[in-house]
Amino acid sequence: MKLLLTDSGIKNTSIRDALVDLLGKPIAESGALLVPTALHALKGGAVLAARAISGDLAPMAQLGWKSLGVLELTALPSVGEELWVPMVREADVLLVEGGDPMFLCHWMRESGLADLFPTLDNTVYVGLSAGSMVMTPRIGEDFVRWSPPGGGDTTLGVVDFAIFPHLDYPGMDSNTMAHAEKWAATMPIPAYAIDCETAIKVTDGRVEVVSEGQWKLFNG
């Protein structure tokens, strides 16, 4: 998979250009699946999921896709793989919304979607906040709200770095650079603090920061 790990979606021209580069074709010629699952672990999650699908929540769903479907991970274990695996394989891009990263990680594993990732060579994965954090090896105890069976903060480990999102975001008083530095000190891996104008692009193991805002690499 090719990854575009964002803080707040496709917020600026640089991030949009990075997405088009990963797709290898225009957005208008690309089919997308939106994954809203992580939002359901938040207060008002059903409303937030509806807003994500409508494109009212963040620049993800309504970018002008050729087609757009909704992949709800909590439903997948109760239906046959033949009903959803072909759709995932045919999609050009997975748009994975934010919310609770540990809840999302749990359902990526339970649904079987995580098992498909190594086979999706040409798929572009776009994460937003929790959707980005879930691809890292760990999120850090500071970000654990919903606790998975067995506890811990271990996530999928598709990439080898951690992400501290929403740097200096209005209303999130604890999301300062100083707090990010303390968080990074608990992480035994490289760790990025990124703001809403920043994304991390990963192609064939190559990591590139795409930003019109603020970011910092710790432990690098």
C-alpha positions in Angstrom: 0.0 0.0 0.0 0.9 3.6 -0.5 0.1 5.7 2.5 -0.9 9.3 3.1 -1.2 9.8 6.8 -2.9 13.1 7.6 -3.9 15.1 10.7 -7.1 16.5 9.3 -7.6 15.2 5.8 -6.8 16.8 2.5 -6.5 20.3 3.9 -4.3 22.1 1.4 -2.9 22.0 -2.2 0.3 20.3 -1.2 -1.5 17.4 0.5 -3.9 17.1 -2.4 -1.1 17.0 -4.9 0.6 14.3 -2.9 -2.7 12.3 -3.0 -3.0 12.6 -6.8 0.7 11.6 -7.1 0.0 8.4 -5.1 -3.1 7.6 -7.1 -1.3 8.1 -10.4 -4.5 9.6 -11.9 -7.0 12.3 -11.1 -9.3 12.1 -8.1 -12.3 12.3 -10.6 -11.1 9.0 -12.1 -10.6 7.2 -8.8 -12.9 5.0 -6.7 -12.9 5.4 -2.9 -14.1 3.6 0.2 -14.7 5.6 3.4 -14.1 3.9 6.7 -16.0 5.8 9.5 -15.6 3.1 12.2 -13.3 5.0 14.7 -16.0 7.7 15.1 -18.4 5.3 16.7 -16.3 5.2 19.9 -16.8 9.0 20.4 -19.7 10.8 22.0 -22.2 11.5 19.2 -20.4 9.1 16.9 -23.4 8.3 14.8 -23.8 12.0 13.9 -20.1 12.4 13.3 -20.1 9.4 10.9 -23.0 10.9 9.0 -21.1 14.2 8.7 -18.0 12.3 7.5 -20.0 10.6 4.8 -21.6 13.8 3.7 -18.2 15.5 3.6 -19.1 18.0 6.2 -16.6 16.8 8.8 -13.2 17.0 7.0 -11.9 17.1 3.4 -12.0 13.4 2.6 -15.4 12.1 1.2 -16.4 15.0 -1.0 -13.2 15.5 -3.0 -14.9 14.7 -6.3 -14.3 10.9 -6.4 -15.6 8.9 -9.4 -17.3 6.6 -6.9 -17.6 6.6 -3.1 -18.7 3.7 -0.8 -18.8 3.3 3.0 -17.0 0.4 4.6 -18.2 -0.1 8.2 -15.8 -2.5 9.8 -18.0 -3.5 12.7 -20.5 -5.1 10.2 -17.9 -7.1 8.3 -17.5 -10.1 10.6 -21.2 -10.9 10.3 -21.2 -11.0 6.5 -19.3 -13.1 4.0 -15.9 -11.9 2.7 -17.3 -12.3 -0.8 -19.5 -9.2 -0.1 -16.7 -6.8 0.8 -13.2 -8.1 0.0 -13.7 -7.6 -3.8 -14.8 -4.0 -3.2 -11.6 -3.3 -1.1 -9.4 -4.8 -3.8 -11.1 -2.8 -6.5 -11.0 0.5 -4.7 -8.2 3.0 -5.6 -8.2 4.5 -2.2 -9.3 3.8 1.4 -10.3 6.9 3.3 -10.0 6.1 7.0 -11.6 8.6 9.3 -10.5 9.7 12.8 -12.0 8.9 16.1 -10.6 6.4 18.6 -7.4 4.7 17.4 -7.6 1.7 19.6 -11.2 1.0 18.7 -10.3 1.3 15.0 -7.3 -1.0 15.5 -9.5 -3.6 17.2 -12.0 -3.6 14.3 -9.4 -3.6 11.6 -8.2 -6.8 13.1 -11.6 -8.3 13.9 -13.0 -7.5 10.5 -10.1 -9.0 8.6 -9.2 -5.8 6.8 -5.8 -5.6 8.4 -5.0 -9.0 7.0 -5.6 -7.7 3.5 -3.2 -4.8 3.8 0.0 -6.7 2.7 -1.8 -7.7 -0.6 -3.1 -4.2 -1.5 0.0 -3.2 -3.5 -1.7 -0.5 -5.6 -4.1 0.8 -3.0 -3.7 4.3 -1.6 -4.5 4.5 2.2 -5.4 7.9 3.4 -5.6 8.2 7.2 -7.0 11.1 9.2 -5.9 11.4 12.9 -6.8 8.0 14.4 -6.9 6.6 10.8 -3.2 7.6 10.6 -2.2 6.6 14.1 -3.5 3.1 13.7 -0.9 2.3 11.1 2.0 3.0 13.6 3.4 0.4 16.1 2.2 2.3 19.2 0.2 5.4 20.0 1.4 6.0 23.5 -0.7 5.8 26.7 -1.7 9.4 26.5 -3.9 8.6 23.5 -5.6 5.4 24.9 -9.3 6.1 25.7 -11.1 3.0 24.5 -9.2 0.0 25.9 -9.0 -3.1 23.8 -9.2 -6.6 25.1 -5.8 -7.2 26.8 -5.2 -3.5 27.1 -2.0 -1.7 25.9 -1.4 0.8 23.1 -0.1 -1.4 20.4 -1.4 -0.7 16.9 -0.8 -2.3 13.5 2.8 -1.4 12.9 2.5 -0.9 9.1 5.0 2.0 9.5 7.9 2.2 11.9 7.2 5.6 13.4 4.6 7.1 15.8 2.3 10.1 15.2 1.2 12.9 17.6 -1.7 14.6 15.7 -3.4 18.0 16.1 -0.4 19.9 17.1 -1.4 23.4 18.5 -5.0 22.7 17.4 -7.4 25.4 18.8 -9.3 24.1 21.8 -6.8 21.2 22.5 -4.8 22.9 25.1 -2.6 19.8 25.9 -1.6 19.4 22.2 1.4 21.7 22.5 4.9 21.1 21.2 6.1 20.7 24.8 3.5 17.9 25.4 4.5 16.3 22.1 8.1 16.2 23.3 7.2 14.5 26.6 5.1 12.0 24.6 7.9 11.3 22.2 10.3 10.6 25.1 8.1 7.6 26.0 8.3 6.2 22.5 11.3 4.0 21.5 10.8 4.8 17.8 10.9 7.9 15.6 7.9 10.1 16.4 6.3 12.9 14.4 4.2 15.7 15.8 2.0 17.1 13.0 -0.6 19.9 12.6 -3.7 20.1 10.5 -1.7 21.3 7.4 0.7 18.4 7.5 0.7 14.8 6.2 3.2 12.0 6.0 3.6 10.3 2.6 5.0 6.7 2.6 5.9 5.0 -0.7 7.9 1.8 -0.8 9.3 2.5 2.6 10.3 6.1 1.8 8.9 8.7 4.2 8.3 12.3 3.1 6.6 15.0 5.1 4.2 17.1 3.1 3.4 20.3 4.9 2.2 23.9 4.7 2.2 24.1 8.5 4.2 22.9 11.5 5.7 19.6 12.3 8.7 18.1 14.1 10.5 14.7 14.1 11.6 13.4 17.5 14.0 10.4 18.1 14.9 10.5 14.4 
